[in-house]
Amino acid sequence: MHDEVFRGRRRFAVRSMVAAGALIALAACSSGSSGGSSGGGAATGGDTSNLPATIKVVSTNPTTGVVAFAGNAANKGYDLAVKEINEQKFLGNSTIQLEKSDTKSTAATAAQVATTAIGDKSVAALFGSVSSNEAVAQSPLAQKGGVPIIYTQAGSDGVVIGDYTYRATPLMREYYPIIKKFIQEKGYKSIGIIYTQATPTLQNIGGQTLPAIAKELGMTVTGSIGVQGTTQDYAAPISQILGGKPDVVSILLVGAQNPTAMKQLRQAGYTGEVLGNSGASAGNLKPAGADGAGMVWPVDFNYQQTAASSKKFVAAYKAANGAEDPLNYAAEAYDAAWFLAKSIKQAGSADRAKIKDGMAVVAKEKFDGALGSGLIWVDRDLQVPGVVVRWNGEKEDLLYEAAGVSTSTVSPTSSGSSTTGP
């Protein structure tokens, strides 16, 4: 497991190399998709003539249970990418066969389905669970079994643990500081924080990253309360936080907890905006009605962002899903699937160890994808600038994109978890 301080310094060094042009952008190989349009170049020039007719890949994601909203959205992203990869004959006459296993939002089931897939020698690679708790159970199995596994979300330590493990989602603690621009524009001088202790991601953001941002901006943290994952009545912590009379309140919860807390916050008399996280996305705030309006959060992707490769992905996704707007989980999965396809092409083989070697080569080059342009991998984690959105009561409004927004003065915390999402 990497020391977080070392990783922070290495990321800075790699970003500097990218800015200097040391990394070579991938050339276009097709115009059919954002993933395909970033496909060519030296890293994906492998010989596909020796690939088997079918390459089996298994998505191990929760499609039932508390994290199902993220797992189902991710599977839609995988479906779209695989369809494009096969239709474009990106792998020559070989096609990817995507199978899906429901982890049921439990670590035990996630480990079980991963073990089954690893034991099936016809499976070339896995897409890991979006859930941190589940992913931590899967990674040691995949690494020991020598099976490439690519995650989206899954933001805790113990996920990216070796050369078979990758995460196609940026760490939330690295892009969350883009919320500074919003805070400064509003002129907030104090903040009260309520965060769940159920996930390493939000425990880190609420307990460390956000207080560090407040300190840098000269703000006072009037209160900080961690709540249990099973909490449904937030009246007591809300009363305590509002007792400190903060200028702004932050609520960092998972999925369906967000509308409950927002309703209770409004009932307690708070009318201002609320700093949240991407767990409030996927329409999770709709049950709160008008009470949910005004929650603002950073996220690695929004369907309204302006990168050309993002727009291509959004158009393709809407065409395939009845005009539905894609969530960030789908965009991450889409890029993850194209990363795997490029790695297989680079390897010229469906052998697990050779795909692993192919991933190492492909990860050295920046690319344009659903999540944006000029994306890079650092220590097998994908780096993405991010955007800031606000829920208006019915949908998300894009407030601004991270391009040109400085976050360098807020250093990622070295303790706790490397965080992305659920």
DOLO-86531 format. One record per residue (C-alpha): x, y, z; residue number from 1; residue in three letters. Coordinates in steps of 0.02 Angstrom, whole numbers, plus 50000, padded with zeros to 5 digits. Last residue first. Layout:
[[X, Y, Z], NUM, "ALA"]
...
***
This chain:
[[49031, 50245, 49883], 422, "PRO"]
[[49145, 50374, 49800], 421, "GLY"]
[[49324, 50428, 49772], 420, "THR"]
[[49431, 50425, 49927], 419, "THR"]
[[49607, 50379, 49973], 418, "SER"]
[[49574, 50339, 50153], 417, "SER"]
[[49619, 50402, 50325], 416, "GLY"]
[[49783, 50490, 50353], 415, "SER"]
[[49889, 50586, 50228], 414, "SER"]
[[49767, 50724, 50192], 413, "THR"]
[[49766, 50794, 50016], 412, "PRO"]
[[49848, 50965, 50009], 411, "SER"]
[[49742, 51120, 49984], 410, "VAL"]
[[49850, 51254, 49904], 409, "THR"]
[[49846, 51170, 49736], 408, "SER"]
[[49659, 51185, 49707], 407, "THR"]
[[49664, 51315, 49568], 406, "SER"]
[[49514, 51327, 49451], 405, "VAL"]
[[49570, 51350, 49271], 404, "GLY"]
[[49479, 51197, 49209], 403, "ALA"]
[[49373, 51134, 49355], 402, "ALA"]
[[49206, 51157, 49268], 401, "GLU"]
[[49072, 51274, 49331], 400, "TYR"]
[[48894, 51284, 49397], 399, "LEU"]
[[48818, 51138, 49301], 398, "LEU"]
[[48635, 51127, 49352], 397, "ASP"]
[[48573, 50959, 49415], 396, "GLU"]
[[48389, 50916, 49403], 395, "LYS"]
[[48219, 50937, 49483], 394, "GLU"]
[[48243, 51031, 49647], 393, "GLY"]
[[48383, 51141, 49582], 392, "ASN"]
[[48525, 51022, 49625], 391, "TRP"]
[[48689, 51115, 49604], 390, "ARG"]
[[48844, 51055, 49510], 389, "VAL"]
[[49033, 51076, 49521], 388, "VAL"]
[[49149, 50994, 49393], 387, "VAL"]
[[49297, 50874, 49396], 386, "GLY"]
[[49481, 50882, 49348], 385, "PRO"]
[[49506, 50694, 49317], 384, "VAL"]
[[49653, 50581, 49366], 383, "GLN"]
[[49634, 50393, 49345], 382, "LEU"]
[[49715, 50286, 49480], 381, "ASP"]
[[49843, 50153, 49428], 380, "ARG"]
[[49985, 50246, 49519], 379, "ASP"]
[[49944, 50398, 49412], 378, "VAL"]
[[49836, 50380, 49257], 377, "TRP"]
[[49804, 50527, 49141], 376, "ILE"]
[[49658, 50617, 49060], 375, "LEU"]
[[49690, 50751, 48928], 374, "GLY"]
[[49506, 50773, 48889], 373, "SER"]
[[49350, 50734, 48989], 372, "GLY"]
[[49261, 50598, 49088], 371, "LEU"]
[[49190, 50517, 48932], 370, "ALA"]
[[49364, 50499, 48859], 369, "GLY"]
[[49515, 50592, 48791], 368, "ASP"]
[[49683, 50509, 48824], 367, "PHE"]
[[49848, 50522, 48915], 366, "LYS"]
[[49978, 50387, 48893], 365, "GLU"]
[[50069, 50283, 49023], 364, "LYS"]
[[49911, 50187, 49070], 363, "ALA"]
[[49914, 50100, 48900], 362, "VAL"]
[[50081, 50018, 48939], 361, "VAL"]
[[50036, 49957, 49114], 360, "ALA"]
[[49868, 49896, 49050], 359, "MET"]
[[49956, 49791, 48918], 358, "GLY"]
[[50061, 49706, 49051], 357, "ASP"]
[[49903, 49659, 49146], 356, "LYS"]
[[49827, 49599, 48982], 355, "ILE"]
[[49980, 49488, 48960], 354, "LYS"]
[[49956, 49414, 49133], 353, "ALA"]
[[49773, 49377, 49100], 352, "ARG"]
[[49796, 49298, 48930], 351, "ASP"]
[[49669, 49373, 48809], 350, "ALA"]
[[49810, 49418, 48689], 349, "SER"]
[[49873, 49552, 48571], 348, "GLY"]
[[49934, 49637, 48730], 347, "ALA"]
[[49907, 49812, 48659], 346, "GLN"]
[[49737, 49759, 48595], 345, "LYS"]
[[49691, 49688, 48765], 344, "ILE"]
[[49750, 49849, 48847], 343, "SER"]
[[49650, 49955, 48725], 342, "LYS"]
[[49495, 49853, 48765], 341, "ALA"]
[[49526, 49869, 48952], 340, "LEU"]
[[49543, 50057, 48941], 339, "PHE"]
[[49387, 50063, 48834], 338, "TRP"]
[[49292, 49972, 48970], 337, "ALA"]
[[49357, 50088, 49107], 336, "ALA"]
[[49310, 50242, 49005], 335, "ASP"]
[[49131, 50180, 48990], 334, "TYR"]
[[49129, 50131, 49173], 333, "ALA"]
[[49177, 50307, 49227], 332, "GLU"]
[[49045, 50384, 49114], 331, "ALA"]
[[48911, 50267, 49180], 330, "ALA"]
[[48952, 50308, 49362], 329, "TYR"]
[[48953, 50494, 49320], 328, "ASN"]
[[48771, 50482, 49272], 327, "LEU"]
[[48711, 50479, 49092], 326, "PRO"]
[[48558, 50581, 49038], 325, "ASP"]
[[48418, 50469, 48974], 324, "GLU"]
[[48369, 50502, 48793], 323, "ALA"]
[[48302, 50324, 48773], 322, "GLY"]
[[48459, 50234, 48830], 321, "ASN"]
[[48563, 50197, 48675], 320, "ALA"]
[[48542, 50366, 48592], 319, "ALA"]
[[48567, 50451, 48760], 318, "LYS"]
[[48731, 50357, 48786], 317, "TYR"]
[[48797, 50399, 48613], 316, "ALA"]
[[48758, 50584, 48633], 315, "ALA"]
[[48833, 50589, 48808], 314, "VAL"]
[[48991, 50500, 48750], 313, "PHE"]
[[49016, 50618, 48605], 312, "LYS"]
[[48989, 50767, 48721], 311, "LYS"]
[[49119, 50700, 48842], 310, "SER"]
[[49246, 50681, 48700], 309, "SER"]
[[49216, 50861, 48646], 308, "ALA"]
[[49243, 50926, 48823], 307, "ALA"]
[[49097, 51040, 48873], 306, "THR"]
[[49018, 50970, 49030], 305, "GLN"]
[[48828, 50953, 49030], 304, "GLN"]
[[48823, 50765, 49064], 303, "TYR"]
[[48917, 50791, 49226], 302, "ASN"]
[[49078, 50705, 49275], 301, "PHE"]
[[49208, 50696, 49415], 300, "ASP"]
[[49093, 50772, 49545], 299, "VAL"]
[[49095, 50925, 49656], 298, "PRO"]
[[48938, 50963, 49759], 297, "TRP"]
[[48799, 51089, 49787], 296, "VAL"]
[[48633, 51060, 49876], 295, "MET"]
[[48518, 51207, 49845], 294, "GLY"]
[[48355, 51118, 49807], 293, "ALA"]
[[48322, 50964, 49913], 292, "GLY"]
[[48182, 51045, 50012], 291, "ASP"]
[[48089, 51079, 49849], 290, "ALA"]
[[48058, 50894, 49826], 289, "GLY"]
[[48153, 50787, 49952], 288, "ALA"]
[[48107, 50627, 49857], 287, "PRO"]
[[48205, 50694, 49706], 286, "LYS"]
[[48371, 50704, 49800], 285, "LEU"]
[[48431, 50530, 49747], 284, "ASN"]
[[48410, 50574, 49564], 283, "GLY"]
[[48571, 50485, 49520], 282, "ALA"]
[[48666, 50617, 49619], 281, "SER"]
[[48666, 50644, 49808], 280, "ALA"]
[[48809, 50519, 49826], 279, "GLY"]
[[48907, 50643, 49721], 278, "SER"]
[[48942, 50748, 49875], 277, "ASN"]
[[48862, 50886, 49976], 276, "GLY"]
[[48883, 51070, 50023], 275, "LEU"]
[[48715, 51145, 50070], 274, "VAL"]
[[48637, 51309, 50016], 273, "GLU"]
[[48540, 51415, 50138], 272, "GLY"]
[[48364, 51397, 50209], 271, "THR"]
[[48398, 51317, 50379], 270, "TYR"]
[[48239, 51318, 50483], 269, "GLY"]
[[48240, 51148, 50567], 268, "ALA"]
[[48114, 51086, 50440], 267, "GLN"]
[[48239, 51130, 50305], 266, "ARG"]
[[48372, 51021, 50387], 265, "LEU"]
[[48246, 50881, 50412], 264, "GLN"]
[[48201, 50881, 50229], 263, "LYS"]
[[48385, 50886, 50178], 262, "MET"]
[[48428, 50743, 50296], 261, "ALA"]
[[48295, 50629, 50223], 260, "THR"]
[[48338, 50681, 50045], 259, "PRO"]
[[48522, 50637, 50074], 258, "ASN"]
[[48503, 50470, 50163], 257, "GLN"]
[[48439, 50393, 50001], 256, "ALA"]
[[48613, 50391, 49923], 255, "GLY"]
[[48755, 50410, 50046], 254, "VAL"]
[[48788, 50558, 50160], 253, "LEU"]
[[48897, 50713, 50169], 252, "LEU"]
[[48792, 50859, 50230], 251, "ILE"]
[[48885, 51025, 50235], 250, "SER"]
[[48805, 51178, 50313], 249, "VAL"]
[[48843, 51359, 50270], 248, "VAL"]
[[48856, 51523, 50366], 247, "ASP"]
[[48866, 51426, 50529], 246, "PRO"]
[[48755, 51470, 50678], 245, "LYS"]
[[48836, 51351, 50804], 244, "GLY"]
[[48663, 51293, 50860], 243, "GLY"]
[[48633, 51243, 50679], 242, "LEU"]
[[48758, 51102, 50701], 241, "ILE"]
[[48680, 51039, 50863], 240, "GLN"]
[[48504, 51048, 50795], 239, "SER"]
[[48559, 50954, 50638], 238, "ILE"]
[[48647, 50822, 50744], 237, "PRO"]
[[48487, 50795, 50846], 236, "ALA"]
[[48360, 50801, 50705], 235, "ALA"]
[[48455, 50680, 50593], 234, "TYR"]
[[48331, 50536, 50612], 233, "ASP"]
[[48370, 50399, 50487], 232, "GLN"]
[[48542, 50343, 50547], 231, "THR"]
[[48596, 50171, 50487], 230, "THR"]
[[48762, 50231, 50417], 229, "GLY"]
[[48807, 50306, 50585], 228, "GLN"]
[[48836, 50491, 50606], 227, "VAL"]
[[48995, 50596, 50616], 226, "GLY"]
[[48974, 50773, 50681], 225, "ILE"]
[[49080, 50927, 50645], 224, "SER"]
[[49040, 51095, 50723], 223, "GLY"]
[[49077, 51280, 50706], 222, "THR"]
[[49217, 51252, 50581], 221, "VAL"]
[[49282, 51430, 50563], 220, "THR"]
[[49338, 51490, 50392], 219, "MET"]
[[49506, 51566, 50348], 218, "GLY"]
[[49505, 51494, 50172], 217, "LEU"]
[[49646, 51374, 50210], 216, "GLU"]
[[49562, 51318, 50370], 215, "LYS"]
[[49397, 51286, 50282], 214, "ALA"]
[[49484, 51183, 50147], 213, "ILE"]
[[49571, 51080, 50281], 212, "ALA"]
[[49404, 51055, 50370], 211, "PRO"]
[[49333, 50992, 50203], 210, "LEU"]
[[49475, 50868, 50174], 209, "THR"]
[[49487, 50797, 50351], 208, "GLN"]
[[49333, 50737, 50443], 207, "GLY"]
[[49199, 50766, 50314], 206, "GLY"]
[[49300, 50715, 50161], 205, "ILE"]
[[49385, 50570, 50250], 204, "ASN"]
[[49226, 50502, 50328], 203, "GLN"]
[[49144, 50527, 50160], 202, "LEU"]
[[49261, 50410, 50069], 201, "THR"]
[[49291, 50286, 50209], 200, "PRO"]
[[49105, 50246, 50208], 199, "THR"]
[[48985, 50218, 50353], 198, "ALA"]
[[49049, 50361, 50461], 197, "GLN"]
[[48924, 50478, 50379], 196, "THR"]
[[48954, 50665, 50381], 195, "TYR"]
[[48877, 50819, 50461], 194, "ILE"]
[[48980, 50978, 50445], 193, "ILE"]
[[48953, 51157, 50507], 192, "GLY"]
[[49038, 51298, 50413], 191, "ILE"]
[[49098, 51476, 50446], 190, "SER"]
[[49155, 51626, 50346], 189, "LYS"]
[[49055, 51603, 50186], 188, "TYR"]
[[49086, 51736, 50054], 187, "GLY"]
[[48974, 51656, 49923], 186, "LYS"]
[[49105, 51676, 49787], 185, "GLU"]
[[49237, 51605, 49904], 184, "GLN"]
[[49134, 51451, 49944], 183, "ILE"]
[[49095, 51419, 49760], 182, "PHE"]
[[49278, 51435, 49710], 181, "LYS"]
[[49331, 51322, 49853], 180, "LYS"]
[[49220, 51181, 49789], 179, "ILE"]
[[49366, 51138, 49674], 178, "ILE"]
[[49442, 51063, 49832], 177, "PRO"]
[[49339, 50903, 49804], 176, "TYR"]
[[49452, 50853, 49659], 175, "TYR"]
[[49591, 50767, 49754], 174, "GLU"]
[[49489, 50709, 49903], 173, "ARG"]
[[49369, 50626, 49782], 172, "MET"]
[[49504, 50513, 49711], 171, "LEU"]
[[49482, 50503, 49524], 170, "PRO"]
[[49387, 50356, 49450], 169, "THR"]
[[49452, 50224, 49332], 168, "ALA"]
[[49530, 50120, 49471], 167, "ARG"]
[[49661, 49989, 49427], 166, "TYR"]
[[49714, 49823, 49506], 165, "THR"]
[[49822, 49688, 49423], 164, "TYR"]
[[49985, 49780, 49461], 163, "ASP"]
[[49953, 49789, 49647], 162, "GLY"]
[[49849, 49859, 49789], 161, "ILE"]
[[49723, 49978, 49713], 160, "VAL"]
[[49575, 49932, 49824], 159, "VAL"]
[[49653, 49921, 49999], 158, "GLY"]
[[49631, 50105, 50037], 157, "ASP"]
[[49457, 50168, 50005], 156, "SER"]
[[49374, 50245, 49852], 155, "GLY"]
[[49273, 50111, 49767], 154, "ALA"]
[[49214, 50228, 49625], 153, "GLN"]
[[49252, 50131, 49465], 152, "THR"]
[[49360, 49977, 49473], 151, "TYR"]
[[49465, 49881, 49348], 150, "ILE"]
[[49518, 49702, 49385], 149, "ILE"]
[[49654, 49606, 49294], 148, "PRO"]
[[49663, 49426, 49357], 147, "VAL"]
[[49822, 49355, 49434], 146, "GLY"]
[[49733, 49253, 49568], 145, "GLY"]
[[49829, 49340, 49708], 144, "LYS"]
[[49787, 49511, 49637], 143, "GLN"]
[[49607, 49464, 49601], 142, "ALA"]
[[49577, 49391, 49774], 141, "LEU"]
[[49667, 49532, 49863], 140, "PRO"]
[[49560, 49657, 49765], 139, "SER"]
[[49388, 49582, 49796], 138, "GLN"]
[[49359, 49610, 49982], 137, "ALA"]
[[49421, 49789, 49972], 136, "VAL"]
[[49306, 49811, 49822], 135, "ALA"]
[[49152, 49763, 49923], 134, "GLU"]
[[49181, 49889, 50061], 133, "ASN"]
[[49227, 50023, 49936], 132, "SER"]
[[49071, 49995, 49832], 131, "SER"]
[[49082, 50023, 49644], 130, "VAL"]
[[49122, 49838, 49624], 129, "SER"]
[[49258, 49774, 49509], 128, "GLY"]
[[49258, 49753, 49321], 127, "PHE"]
[[49342, 49587, 49290], 126, "LEU"]
[[49464, 49514, 49165], 125, "ALA"]
[[49498, 49367, 49048], 124, "ALA"]
[[49364, 49247, 49107], 123, "VAL"]
[[49382, 49078, 49019], 122, "SER"]
[[49485, 49014, 49165], 121, "LYS"]
[[49332, 49021, 49279], 120, "ASP"]
[[49408, 49018, 49452], 119, "GLY"]
[[49430, 49206, 49449], 118, "ILE"]
[[49246, 49227, 49405], 117, "ALA"]
[[49190, 49117, 49550], 116, "THR"]
[[49307, 49205, 49673], 115, "THR"]
[[49244, 49375, 49615], 114, "ALA"]
[[49063, 49318, 49639], 113, "VAL"]
[[49103, 49259, 49816], 112, "GLN"]
[[49203, 49413, 49866], 111, "ALA"]
[[49062, 49527, 49811], 110, "ALA"]
[[48936, 49417, 49902], 109, "THR"]
[[49033, 49434, 50065], 108, "ALA"]
[[49060, 49621, 50040], 107, "ALA"]
[[48874, 49657, 50023], 106, "THR"]
[[48785, 49775, 49904], 105, "SER"]
[[48697, 49630, 49815], 104, "LYS"]
[[48858, 49582, 49722], 103, "THR"]
[[48755, 49553, 49565], 102, "ASP"]
[[48855, 49466, 49428], 101, "SER"]
[[48857, 49532, 49250], 100, "LYS"]
[[48927, 49453, 49092], 99, "GLU"]
[[49009, 49551, 48951], 98, "LEU"]
[[49066, 49456, 48796], 97, "GLN"]
[[49201, 49555, 48708], 96, "ILE"]
[[49220, 49521, 48523], 95, "THR"]
[[49367, 49460, 48419], 94, "SER"]
[[49369, 49485, 48231], 93, "ASN"]
[[49479, 49638, 48247], 92, "GLY"]
[[49486, 49703, 48424], 91, "LEU"]
[[49419, 49875, 48380], 90, "PHE"]
[[49292, 49789, 48268], 89, "LYS"]
[[49192, 49951, 48273], 88, "GLN"]
[[49035, 49854, 48318], 87, "GLU"]
[[49125, 49757, 48455], 86, "ASN"]
[[49206, 49906, 48539], 85, "ILE"]
[[49048, 50009, 48520], 84, "GLU"]
[[48937, 49877, 48603], 83, "LYS"]
[[49067, 49850, 48739], 82, "VAL"]
[[49071, 50037, 48775], 81, "ALA"]
[[48882, 50051, 48786], 80, "LEU"]
[[48861, 49899, 48898], 79, "ASP"]
[[49000, 49954, 49015], 78, "TYR"]
[[48918, 50124, 49038], 77, "GLY"]
[[48750, 50044, 49072], 76, "LYS"]
[[48834, 49930, 49199], 75, "ASN"]
[[48900, 50082, 49291], 74, "ALA"]
[[48723, 50152, 49308], 73, "ALA"]
[[48663, 49988, 49384], 72, "ASN"]
[[48807, 49984, 49508], 71, "GLY"]
[[48784, 50165, 49562], 70, "ALA"]
[[48598, 50155, 49598], 69, "PHE"]
[[48624, 49980, 49670], 68, "ALA"]
[[48726, 50048, 49816], 67, "VAL"]
[[48592, 50013, 49949], 66, "VAL"]
[[48540, 49842, 49886], 65, "GLY"]
[[48517, 49768, 49713], 64, "THR"]
[[48622, 49790, 49555], 63, "THR"]
[[48784, 49787, 49653], 62, "PRO"]
[[48929, 49763, 49532], 61, "ASN"]
[[49042, 49621, 49476], 60, "THR"]
[[49056, 49652, 49289], 59, "SER"]
[[49129, 49497, 49206], 58, "VAL"]
[[49234, 49493, 49047], 57, "VAL"]
[[49237, 49350, 48922], 56, "LYS"]
[[49339, 49371, 48763], 55, "ILE"]
[[49260, 49289, 48612], 54, "THR"]
[[49339, 49242, 48444], 53, "ALA"]
[[49507, 49219, 48528], 52, "PRO"]
[[49643, 49347, 48495], 51, "LEU"]
[[49789, 49294, 48387], 50, "ASN"]
[[49752, 49411, 48241], 49, "SER"]
[[49733, 49562, 48355], 48, "THR"]
[[49912, 49624, 48334], 47, "ASP"]
[[49946, 49770, 48451], 46, "GLY"]
[[49939, 49953, 48401], 45, "GLY"]
[[49850, 50012, 48557], 44, "THR"]
[[49994, 50088, 48655], 43, "ALA"]
[[50079, 50159, 48502], 42, "ALA"]
[[49935, 50270, 48455], 41, "GLY"]
[[49752, 50236, 48424], 40, "GLY"]
[[49604, 50237, 48543], 39, "GLY"]
[[49557, 50412, 48589], 38, "SER"]
[[49416, 50425, 48462], 37, "SER"]
[[49358, 50252, 48512], 36, "GLY"]
[[49321, 50302, 48691], 35, "GLY"]
[[49236, 50462, 48638], 34, "SER"]
[[49140, 50364, 48508], 33, "SER"]
[[49121, 50324, 48323], 32, "GLY"]
[[49254, 50435, 48251], 31, "SER"]
[[49389, 50303, 48243], 30, "SER"]
[[49573, 50274, 48281], 29, "CYS"]
[[49623, 50445, 48342], 28, "ALA"]
[[49800, 50468, 48404], 27, "ALA"]
[[49842, 50446, 48588], 26, "LEU"]
[[49925, 50594, 48670], 25, "ALA"]
[[50109, 50576, 48711], 24, "ILE"]
[[50168, 50608, 48889], 23, "LEU"]
[[50318, 50720, 48913], 22, "ALA"]
[[50221, 50872, 48857], 21, "GLY"]
[[50278, 50989, 48993], 20, "ALA"]
[[50104, 50992, 49068], 19, "ALA"]
[[50105, 50802, 49070], 18, "VAL"]
[[50274, 50801, 49158], 17, "MET"]
[[50207, 50923, 49287], 16, "SER"]
[[50057, 50811, 49315], 15, "ARG"]
[[50175, 50666, 49343], 14, "VAL"]
[[50274, 50762, 49473], 13, "ALA"]
[[50119, 50819, 49565], 12, "PHE"]
[[50052, 50640, 49565], 11, "ARG"]
[[50218, 50579, 49635], 10, "ARG"]
[[50211, 50705, 49776], 9, "ARG"]
[[50035, 50652, 49823], 8, "GLY"]
[[50081, 50469, 49812], 7, "ARG"]
[[50228, 50494, 49929], 6, "PHE"]
[[50115, 50581, 50054], 5, "VAL"]
[[49987, 50442, 50038], 4, "GLU"]
[[50110, 50301, 50077], 3, "ASP"]
[[50075, 50167, 49949], 2, "HIS"]
[[50000, 50000, 50000], 1, "MET"]
***
